[in-house]
């Protein structure tokens, strides 16, 4: 069975994109702090701020993805550059956070009910 090089190359590119998205915050935590000691506090604040922004983006997308038109998988790829599997992993993880509950409590509760029903 021959492998189509176009499909094979696309799979590697998609995997690299998903891996980069998954490791983005981990790499931010591994940066070295500034010598005066303020770097770690500033980086921690930036990291927390970036996480909150990502949670808000995910919830806003999930609440209004129908407005994007077309298939949800295409909209996820266009908006985040992630596979649908990665998107749902990240979304599932953020549902447990206080930030998500504060941002859109009705959506979070609905998604948690749907998750529990499965």
C-alpha positions in Angstrom: 0.0 0.0 0.0 1.6 3.3 -1.1 1.5 6.3 1.1 0.4 9.6 -0.5 3.2 12.1 0.2 0.8 15.0 0.3 -1.3 13.3 3.0 1.7 12.1 4.9 3.3 15.6 4.9 0.0 17.2 6.0 -0.2 14.8 9.0 3.3 15.7 10.1 2.5 19.4 9.8 -0.7 19.1 11.8 1.0 17.0 14.4 3.7 19.7 14.8 1.0 22.4 15.1 -0.8 20.5 17.8 2.3 19.7 19.6 3.4 23.4 19.5 0.1 24.5 20.9 0.2 21.9 23.6 3.7 22.9 24.7 3.3 26.6 24.3 2.7 27.3 28.0 5.1 24.7 29.2 7.9 26.4 27.4 6.9 29.8 28.8 7.3 28.3 32.3 10.8 27.0 31.6 12.3 30.4 30.7 15.0 31.7 33.0 14.1 34.6 35.3 15.9 37.9 35.3 18.9 38.3 37.6 17.1 40.8 39.9 14.5 38.2 40.8 11.6 40.1 39.4 11.5 38.0 36.2 9.8 35.0 37.7 6.9 37.1 39.2 6.5 39.0 35.9 6.6 35.8 33.9 4.1 34.1 36.2 1.7 37.0 35.8 2.2 36.9 32.0 1.6 33.2 32.0 -1.6 33.5 34.1 -2.8 36.3 31.9 -2.1 34.2 28.8 -4.0 31.2 30.3 -7.0 33.4 31.1 -7.0 34.9 27.6 -6.9 31.4 26.1 -9.8 30.2 28.3 -11.8 33.2 27.2 -11.0 32.6 23.5 -12.0 29.0 23.8 -15.3 29.7 25.6 -16.2 32.5 23.2 -15.5 30.3 20.3 -17.5 27.4 21.7 -20.4 29.7 22.5 -20.6 31.2 19.0 -18.9 28.7 16.6 -22.0 28.5 14.5 -21.3 32.1 13.4 -18.1 30.9 11.7 -20.1 28.9 9.1 -19.1 25.6 7.7 -17.8 22.6 9.6 -16.7 23.1 13.2 -13.5 21.2 12.5 -12.5 23.7 9.8 -13.4 26.6 12.1 -11.3 25.1 14.9 -8.3 24.7 12.6 -8.7 28.2 11.3 -9.1 29.8 14.7 -6.6 27.9 16.8 -4.5 25.8 14.4 -5.4 22.7 16.4 -6.9 19.4 15.6 -10.4 18.8 16.9 -9.0 16.3 19.4 -6.6 18.8 20.8 -9.3 21.5 20.9 -11.7 19.3 23.0 -8.8 18.2 25.3 -8.0 21.9 26.1 -11.7 22.8 26.3 -12.3 20.0 28.7 -9.4 21.0 30.9 -10.5 24.6 31.1 -14.0 23.8 32.2 -12.8 23.0 35.7 -11.2 26.5 36.2 -12.6 29.4 38.1 -11.7 31.7 35.2 -14.0 29.7 32.9 -16.9 29.8 35.4 -16.5 33.5 35.9 -16.3 34.2 32.2 -19.4 32.3 31.0 -21.1 30.3 33.8 -24.1 29.1 31.8 -21.9 27.7 29.0 -19.5 26.0 31.4 -22.4 24.4 33.3 -24.0 23.2 30.1 -20.8 21.7 28.8 -20.2 20.0 32.2 -23.7 18.5 32.1 -23.0 17.2 28.5 -19.7 15.7 29.6 -21.3 14.0 32.6 -24.1 12.6 30.4 -21.5 10.7 28.3 
